[in-house]
């Protein structure tokens, strides 16, 4: 018998099919050595449902240009990171008080298998990453004929 406690995710496993990797992901998030304090609150962000099958992730990036950030998507993980430029000198630009943070950051989001990242746009200090849920023919509602 294992010492691992029976979590809500393990209780759901017997009544679900095909969600193993999702439950495993959540189990890793809630392990004893994991704390939510390891995640940074910078930059602030919103996740917005813009339609029945469309979503936007919005990150507040005041002071950043599109050359200062990278957006990558691989293995169902969307990553947004700041790019440190070589030779960047904070004091040389004449700023007497720096209240707008331009610190290094890395933010990741886990994206479902059936969600496709459509693109990203930086406008007025807000990075918007657009996504769409693609529903395959096999998952669309249909009537089953009884033989």
N, CA and C atoms as a LAMMPS dump frame, in Angstrom:
ITEM: TIMESTEP
0
ITEM: NUMBER OF ATOMS
441
ITEM: BOX BOUNDS ff ff ff
-5.0000000000000000e+02 5.0000000000000000e+02
-5.0000000000000000e+02 5.0000000000000000e+02
-5.0000000000000000e+02 5.0000000000000000e+02
ITEM: ATOMS id mol type element x y z
1 1 1 N 0.846 -1.182 0
2 1 2 C 0 0 0
3 1 3 C 0.885 1.236 0
4 2 1 N 0.506 2.234 -0.726
5 2 2 C 1.285 3.459 -0.864
6 2 3 C 0.877 4.482 0.187
7 3 1 N 1.827 5.35 0.527
8 3 2 C 1.55 6.411 1.501
9 3 3 C 0.807 7.585 0.887
10 4 1 N 0.732 7.609 -0.433
11 4 2 C 0.097 8.741 -1.107
12 4 3 C -1.391 8.792 -0.756
13 5 1 N -1.833 9.941 -0.323
14 5 2 C -3.237 10.076 0.047
15 5 3 C -4.119 10.05 -1.201
16 6 1 N -5.349 9.654 -1.011
17 6 2 C -6.304 9.591 -2.109
18 6 3 C -6.898 10.974 -2.318
19 7 1 N -6.523 11.639 -3.397
20 7 2 C -6.991 13 -3.657
21 7 3 C -8.286 12.975 -4.458
22 8 1 N -8.862 14.135 -4.644
23 8 2 C -10.085 14.258 -5.446
24 8 3 C -9.837 13.776 -6.873
25 9 1 N -8.603 13.99 -7.367
26 9 2 C -8.299 13.567 -8.733
27 9 3 C -8.276 12.054 -8.84
28 10 1 N -7.725 11.378 -7.842
29 10 2 C -7.726 9.924 -7.848
30 10 3 C -9.131 9.37 -7.676
31 11 1 N -9.988 10.09 -6.973
32 11 2 C -11.367 9.653 -6.805
33 11 3 C -12.14 9.769 -8.111
34 12 1 N -11.741 10.702 -8.976
35 12 2 C -12.428 10.884 -10.256
36 12 3 C -11.949 9.909 -11.327
37 13 1 N -10.779 9.341 -11.179
38 13 2 C -10.217 8.453 -12.206
39 13 3 C -11.133 7.282 -12.576
40 14 1 N -11.788 6.607 -11.625
41 14 2 C -12.622 5.457 -12.005
42 14 3 C -13.852 5.818 -12.849
43 15 1 N -14.25 7.077 -12.872
44 15 2 C -15.45 7.452 -13.619
45 15 3 C -15.123 8.322 -14.832
46 16 1 N -13.858 8.359 -15.234
47 16 2 C -13.459 9.136 -16.406
48 16 3 C -12.584 8.277 -17.314
49 17 1 N -12.529 8.646 -18.573
50 17 2 C -11.698 7.939 -19.539
51 17 3 C -10.899 8.968 -20.32
52 18 1 N -9.587 8.785 -20.391
53 18 2 C -8.741 9.633 -21.227
54 18 3 C -8.264 10.912 -20.571
55 19 1 N -8.472 11.076 -19.273
56 19 2 C -8.048 12.287 -18.579
57 19 3 C -6.81 12.07 -17.719
58 20 1 N -6.139 10.934 -17.894
59 20 2 C -5.006 10.579 -17.04
60 20 3 C -3.93 11.649 -17.01
61 21 1 N -3.534 12.16 -18.182
62 21 2 C -2.456 13.159 -18.189
63 21 3 C -2.873 14.451 -17.507
64 22 1 N -4.16 14.811 -17.588
65 22 2 C -4.638 16.013 -16.909
66 22 3 C -4.604 15.807 -15.387
67 23 1 N -5.073 14.658 -14.926
68 23 2 C -5.054 14.381 -13.485
69 23 3 C -3.616 14.313 -12.972
70 24 1 N -2.726 13.704 -13.756
71 24 2 C -1.313 13.644 -13.36
72 24 3 C -0.73 15.039 -13.218
73 25 1 N -1.091 15.931 -14.128
74 25 2 C -0.626 17.325 -14.073
75 25 3 C -1.09 17.999 -12.778
76 26 1 N -2.356 17.839 -12.441
77 26 2 C -2.88 18.442 -11.22
78 26 3 C -2.272 17.808 -9.974
79 27 1 N -2.042 16.502 -10.008
80 27 2 C -1.412 15.834 -8.872
81 27 3 C -0.033 16.43 -8.602
82 28 1 N 0.748 16.665 -9.655
83 28 2 C 2.08 17.263 -9.492
84 28 3 C 1.972 18.666 -8.916
85 29 1 N 0.928 19.403 -9.292
86 29 2 C 0.754 20.761 -8.778
87 29 3 C 0.501 20.77 -7.275
88 30 1 N -0.164 19.732 -6.759
89 30 2 C -0.566 19.717 -5.36
90 30 3 C 0.285 18.794 -4.49
91 31 1 N 1.441 18.368 -4.979
92 31 2 C 2.316 17.537 -4.163
93 31 3 C 2.772 18.33 -2.944
94 32 1 N 3.181 17.617 -1.899
95 32 2 C 3.539 18.245 -0.627
96 32 3 C 4.652 19.269 -0.755
97 33 1 N 5.615 19.05 -1.65
98 33 2 C 6.738 19.976 -1.756
99 33 3 C 6.449 21.159 -2.667
100 34 1 N 5.254 21.212 -3.238
101 34 2 C 4.881 22.311 -4.128
102 34 3 C 4.191 23.402 -3.327
103 35 1 N 4.568 24.639 -3.579
104 35 2 C 3.86 25.763 -2.981
105 35 3 C 3.53 26.755 -4.076
106 36 1 N 2.364 27.355 -3.974
107 36 2 C 1.962 28.321 -4.98
108 36 3 C 2.808 29.584 -4.92
109 37 1 N 3.558 29.772 -3.845
110 37 2 C 4.403 30.958 -3.748
111 37 3 C 5.556 30.922 -4.741
112 38 1 N 5.812 29.754 -5.354
113 38 2 C 6.876 29.691 -6.35
114 38 3 C 6.47 30.408 -7.637
115 39 1 N 5.183 30.655 -7.811
116 39 2 C 4.725 31.363 -8.99
117 39 3 C 4.765 32.861 -8.737
118 40 1 N 5.247 33.593 -9.715
119 40 2 C 5.333 35.041 -9.602
120 40 3 C 4.004 35.672 -10.019
121 41 1 N 3.654 36.767 -9.394
122 41 2 C 2.451 37.502 -9.773
123 41 3 C 2.72 38.471 -10.911
124 42 1 N 3.948 38.524 -11.395
125 42 2 C 4.295 39.448 -12.469
126 42 3 C 4.518 38.66 -13.747
127 43 1 N 3.987 39.105 -14.839
128 43 2 C 3.081 40.229 -15.026
129 43 3 C 1.64 39.816 -14.729
130 44 1 N 0.798 40.786 -14.351
131 44 2 C -0.61 40.456 -14.142
132 44 3 C -1.246 40.019 -15.468
133 45 1 N -2.225 39.114 -15.367
134 45 2 C -2.837 38.597 -16.595
135 45 3 C -4.308 38.288 -16.382
136 46 1 N -5.029 38.187 -17.497
137 46 2 C -6.429 37.761 -17.534
138 46 3 C -6.539 36.587 -18.491
139 47 1 N -7.458 35.677 -18.211
140 47 2 C -7.853 34.655 -19.176
141 47 3 C -9.316 34.927 -19.468
142 48 1 N -9.616 35.232 -20.743
143 48 2 C -10.939 35.703 -21.131
144 48 3 C -11.559 34.742 -22.144
145 49 1 N -12.791 34.323 -21.893
146 49 2 C -13.534 33.536 -22.877
147 49 3 C -14.251 34.535 -23.779
148 50 1 N -13.836 34.602 -25.038
149 50 2 C -14.352 35.623 -25.948
150 50 3 C -15.482 35.12 -26.834
151 51 1 N -15.737 33.829 -26.839
152 51 2 C -16.811 33.23 -27.633
153 51 3 C -17.048 31.817 -27.14
154 52 1 N -17.891 31.081 -27.853
155 52 2 C -18.177 29.708 -27.437
156 52 3 C -16.926 28.833 -27.463
157 53 1 N -16.025 29.08 -28.418
158 53 2 C -14.844 28.244 -28.567
159 53 3 C -13.552 29.054 -28.646
160 54 1 N -13.579 30.326 -28.257
161 54 2 C -12.389 31.166 -28.367
162 54 3 C -12.023 31.753 -27.013
163 55 1 N -10.713 31.918 -26.812
164 55 2 C -10.162 32.423 -25.559
165 55 3 C -9.029 33.391 -25.864
166 56 1 N -8.793 34.321 -24.95
167 56 2 C -7.638 35.204 -25.006
168 56 3 C -6.929 35.147 -23.66
169 57 1 N -5.61 35.126 -23.711
170 57 2 C -4.801 35.349 -22.518
171 57 3 C -4.235 36.744 -22.692
172 58 1 N -4.486 37.626 -21.726
173 58 2 C -4.026 39.012 -21.795
174 58 3 C -3.015 39.242 -20.675
175 59 1 N -1.836 39.754 -21.047
176 59 2 C -0.804 40.07 -20.066
177 59 3 C -0.516 41.558 -20.11
178 60 1 N -0.49 42.212 -18.945
179 60 2 C -0.191 43.64 -18.854
180 60 3 C 1.322 43.811 -18.905
181 61 1 N 1.823 44.384 -19.99
182 61 2 C 3.264 44.519 -20.212
183 61 3 C 3.628 45.966 -20.543
184 62 1 N 3.225 46.886 -19.688
185 62 2 C 3.548 48.297 -19.899
186 62 3 C 5.064 48.463 -19.928
187 63 1 N 5.552 49.21 -20.894
188 63 2 C 6.978 49.481 -21.012
189 63 3 C 7.734 48.475 -21.857
190 64 1 N 7.11 47.356 -22.225
191 64 2 C 7.762 46.344 -23.056
192 64 3 C 7.381 46.56 -24.517
193 65 1 N 8.315 46.309 -25.409
194 65 2 C 8.018 46.302 -26.84
195 65 3 C 7.973 44.849 -27.295
196 66 1 N 7.54 44.62 -28.533
197 66 2 C 7.455 43.242 -29.008
198 66 3 C 8.832 42.595 -29.13
199 67 1 N 9.897 43.404 -29.198
200 67 2 C 11.252 42.848 -29.223
201 67 3 C 11.726 42.421 -27.835
202 68 1 N 11.011 42.841 -26.787
203 68 2 C 11.401 42.531 -25.412
204 68 3 C 10.807 41.228 -24.893
205 69 1 N 9.898 40.606 -25.656
206 69 2 C 9.227 39.404 -25.177
207 69 3 C 9.22 38.32 -26.248
208 70 1 N 9.132 37.065 -25.791
209 70 2 C 8.957 35.93 -26.708
210 70 3 C 7.738 35.147 -26.26
211 71 1 N 7.031 34.594 -27.234
212 71 2 C 5.882 33.737 -26.978
213 71 3 C 6.162 32.424 -27.696
214 72 1 N 6.199 31.33 -26.934
215 72 2 C 6.473 30.008 -27.485
216 72 3 C 5.363 29.052 -27.098
217 73 1 N 5.112 28.065 -27.978
218 73 2 C 4.119 27.038 -27.696
219 73 3 C 4.694 25.697 -28.108
220 74 1 N 4.793 24.767 -27.15
221 74 2 C 5.279 23.413 -27.433
222 74 3 C 4.747 22.474 -26.368
223 75 1 N 4.374 21.279 -26.769
224 75 2 C 3.919 20.234 -25.85
225 75 3 C 2.821 20.724 -24.903
226 76 1 N 1.85 21.43 -25.445
227 76 2 C 0.689 21.934 -24.696
228 76 3 C 1.047 22.953 -23.624
229 77 1 N 2.211 23.576 -23.731
230 77 2 C 2.61 24.614 -22.786
231 77 3 C 2.87 25.899 -23.563
232 78 1 N 2.15 26.955 -23.185
233 78 2 C 2.334 28.286 -23.754
234 78 3 C 3.244 29.055 -22.806
235 79 1 N 4.366 29.562 -23.308
236 79 2 C 5.34 30.29 -22.487
237 79 3 C 5.499 31.705 -22.998
238 80 1 N 5.45 32.657 -22.075
239 80 2 C 5.707 34.059 -22.39
240 80 3 C 6.863 34.487 -21.507
241 81 1 N 7.932 35.001 -22.14
242 81 2 C 9.139 35.362 -21.389
243 81 3 C 9.655 36.71 -21.864
244 82 1 N 10.317 37.401 -20.941
245 82 2 C 11.001 38.629 -21.326
246 82 3 C 12.368 38.264 -21.863
247 83 1 N 12.88 39.108 -22.75
248 83 2 C 14.176 38.885 -23.36
249 83 3 C 15.119 39.959 -22.859
250 84 1 N 16.221 39.547 -22.265
251 84 2 C 17.198 40.51 -21.766
252 84 3 C 18.109 40.897 -22.931
253 85 1 N 18.203 42.19 -23.157
254 85 2 C 19.046 42.686 -24.249
255 85 3 C 20.459 42.911 -23.742
256 86 1 N 21.424 42.586 -24.578
257 86 2 C 22.824 42.777 -24.226
258 86 3 C 23.145 44.263 -24.118
259 87 1 N 23.875 44.641 -23.078
260 87 2 C 24.318 46.022 -22.919
261 87 3 C 23.232 46.983 -22.492
262 88 1 N 22.1 46.479 -22.013
263 88 2 C 21.004 47.352 -21.593
264 88 3 C 21.377 48.024 -20.27
265 89 1 N 21.354 49.363 -20.253
266 89 2 C 21.724 50.12 -19.062
267 89 3 C 20.507 50.891 -18.575
268 90 1 N 20.04 50.563 -17.371
269 90 2 C 18.806 51.169 -16.852
270 90 3 C 18.973 52.635 -16.499
271 91 1 N 20.164 53.053 -16.037
272 91 2 C 20.356 54.418 -15.561
273 91 3 C 20.718 55.402 -16.671
274 92 1 N 21.02 54.905 -17.852
275 92 2 C 21.49 55.777 -18.923
276 92 3 C 20.374 56.511 -19.646
277 93 1 N 19.128 56.157 -19.417
278 93 2 C 18.052 56.776 -20.184
279 93 3 C 17.457 58.022 -19.535
280 94 1 N 18.01 58.507 -18.43
281 94 2 C 17.552 59.746 -17.806
282 94 3 C 16.337 59.61 -16.916
283 95 1 N 15.913 58.411 -16.6
284 95 2 C 14.749 58.212 -15.745
285 95 3 C 15.143 58.496 -14.3
286 96 1 N 14.423 59.407 -13.646
287 96 2 C 14.7 59.748 -12.261
288 96 3 C 13.982 58.821 -11.279
289 97 1 N 12.811 58.326 -11.672
290 97 2 C 12.062 57.373 -10.85
291 97 3 C 11.505 56.3 -11.768
292 98 1 N 11.734 55.041 -11.45
293 98 2 C 11.228 53.941 -12.275
294 98 3 C 10.108 53.24 -11.523
295 99 1 N 8.862 53.603 -11.83
296 99 2 C 7.686 52.99 -11.219
297 99 3 C 7.067 51.934 -12.12
298 100 1 N 7.38 51.966 -13.405
299 100 2 C 6.895 50.963 -14.345
300 100 3 C 7.953 49.871 -14.41
301 101 1 N 7.596 48.697 -13.917
302 101 2 C 8.547 47.597 -13.831
303 101 3 C 8.833 47.022 -15.211
304 102 1 N 10.099 46.778 -15.482
305 102 2 C 10.497 46.118 -16.72
306 102 3 C 11.452 44.982 -16.362
307 103 1 N 11.077 44.23 -15.329
308 103 2 C 11.939 43.16 -14.845
309 103 3 C 11.757 41.899 -15.672
310 104 1 N 12.688 40.995 -15.485
311 104 2 C 12.64 39.719 -16.185
312 104 3 C 11.465 38.896 -15.657
313 105 1 N 10.794 38.158 -16.553
314 105 2 C 9.691 37.303 -16.136
315 105 3 C 9.574 36.105 -17.056
316 106 1 N 8.895 35.11 -16.567
317 106 2 C 8.545 33.931 -17.349
318 106 3 C 7.196 33.447 -16.833
319 107 1 N 6.231 33.324 -17.717
320 107 2 C 4.88 32.899 -17.336
321 107 3 C 4.499 31.75 -18.265
322 108 1 N 3.98 30.655 -17.701
323 108 2 C 3.567 29.508 -18.517
324 108 3 C 2.11 29.165 -18.237
325 109 1 N 1.458 28.653 -19.267
326 109 2 C 0.066 28.227 -19.189
327 109 3 C -0.032 26.852 -19.846
328 110 1 N -0.757 25.926 -19.234
329 110 2 C -1.006 24.62 -19.834
330 110 3 C -2.255 24.726 -20.69
331 111 1 N -2.121 24.317 -21.945
332 111 2 C -3.198 24.44 -22.926
333 111 3 C -3.739 23.044 -23.248
334 112 1 N -5.051 22.91 -23.335
335 112 2 C -5.681 21.621 -23.633
336 112 3 C -5.287 21.14 -25.029
337 113 1 N -5.389 19.822 -25.225
338 113 2 C -5.021 19.216 -26.506
339 113 3 C -5.833 19.754 -27.68
340 114 1 N -7.09 20.101 -27.435
341 114 2 C -7.956 20.525 -28.536
342 114 3 C -8.02 22.044 -28.705
343 115 1 N -7.088 22.769 -28.081
344 115 2 C -7.037 24.225 -28.219
345 115 3 C -5.83 24.592 -29.072
346 116 1 N -6.061 25.43 -30.063
347 116 2 C -5.017 25.864 -30.989
348 116 3 C -4.697 27.342 -30.738
349 117 1 N -3.402 27.652 -30.626
350 117 2 C -2.973 29.04 -30.458
351 117 3 C -2.986 29.69 -31.834
352 118 1 N -3.781 30.757 -31.978
353 118 2 C -3.968 31.417 -33.274
354 118 3 C -2.973 32.538 -33.528
355 119 1 N -2.555 33.269 -32.483
356 119 2 C -1.622 34.374 -32.692
357 119 3 C -1.519 35.242 -31.457
358 120 1 N -0.62 36.234 -31.552
359 120 2 C -0.398 37.158 -30.435
360 120 3 C -0.254 38.567 -30.979
361 121 1 N -0.732 39.539 -30.172
362 121 2 C -0.65 40.945 -30.562
363 121 3 C -0.332 41.776 -29.319
364 122 1 N 0.623 42.706 -29.463
365 122 2 C 0.958 43.638 -28.388
366 122 3 C 0.469 45.017 -28.8
367 123 1 N -0.48 45.543 -28.019
368 123 2 C -1.061 46.844 -28.348
369 123 3 C -1.356 47.583 -27.054
370 124 1 N -0.894 48.805 -26.949
371 124 2 C -1.14 49.664 -25.79
372 124 3 C -0.738 49.006 -24.468
373 125 1 N 0.393 48.294 -24.475
374 125 2 C 0.906 47.678 -23.255
375 125 3 C 0.207 46.396 -22.841
376 126 1 N -0.66 45.858 -23.701
377 126 2 C -1.387 44.632 -23.396
378 126 3 C -1.079 43.589 -24.463
379 127 1 N -0.456 42.482 -24.035
380 127 2 C -0.19 41.366 -24.945
381 127 3 C -1.405 40.463 -24.934
382 128 1 N -1.984 40.238 -26.111
383 128 2 C -3.167 39.392 -26.231
384 128 3 C -2.807 38.183 -27.081
385 129 1 N -2.959 36.989 -26.485
386 129 2 C -2.697 35.733 -27.19
387 129 3 C -4.048 35.07 -27.424
388 130 1 N -4.392 34.881 -28.702
389 130 2 C -5.704 34.345 -29.064
390 130 3 C -5.627 32.842 -29.299
391 131 1 N -6.653 32.133 -28.804
392 131 2 C -6.724 30.685 -28.949
393 131 3 C -8.129 30.274 -29.343
394 132 1 N -8.221 29.101 -29.96
395 132 2 C -9.522 28.583 -30.367
396 132 3 C -9.58 27.091 -30.089
397 133 1 N -10.7 26.663 -29.52
398 133 2 C -10.93 25.238 -29.289
399 133 3 C -11.433 24.629 -30.595
400 134 1 N -10.735 23.626 -31.076
401 134 2 C -11.104 22.936 -32.315
402 134 3 C -11.802 21.637 -31.92
403 135 1 N -13.052 21.497 -32.326
404 135 2 C -13.815 20.3 -31.987
405 135 3 C -13.816 19.369 -33.193
406 136 1 N -13.152 18.209 -33.053
407 136 2 C -13.122 17.267 -34.173
408 136 3 C -14.51 16.666 -34.432
409 137 1 N -14.71 16.155 -35.625
410 137 2 C -16.003 15.574 -36.017
411 137 3 C -16.445 14.491 -35.043
412 138 1 N -15.504 13.7 -34.542
413 138 2 C -15.838 12.611 -33.636
414 138 3 C -16.373 13.073 -32.292
415 139 1 N -16.136 14.334 -31.927
416 139 2 C -16.603 14.849 -30.632
417 139 3 C -17.844 15.726 -30.747
418 140 1 N -18.281 15.999 -31.972
419 140 2 C -19.483 16.808 -32.148
420 140 3 C -20.714 15.969 -31.816
421 141 1 N -21.763 16.581 -31.258
422 141 2 C -22.967 15.822 -30.897
423 141 3 C -23.587 15.159 -32.132
424 142 1 N -24.03 13.925 -31.948
425 142 2 C -24.689 13.208 -33.04
426 142 3 C -25.607 12.149 -32.447
427 143 1 N -26.497 11.666 -33.233
428 143 2 C -27.421 10.633 -32.805
429 143 3 C -26.864 9.273 -33.236
430 144 1 N -26.91 8.294 -32.352
431 144 2 C -26.405 6.955 -32.635
432 144 3 C -27.574 6.063 -33.03
433 145 1 N -27.449 5.411 -34.183
434 145 2 C -28.486 4.508 -34.66
435 145 3 C -28.408 3.186 -33.917
436 146 1 N -29.523 2.71 -33.429
437 146 2 C -29.59 1.421 -32.728
438 146 3 C -29.929 0.358 -33.752
439 147 1 N -29.138 -0.713 -33.789
440 147 2 C -29.366 -1.805 -34.753
441 147 3 C -30.175 -2.91 -34.138
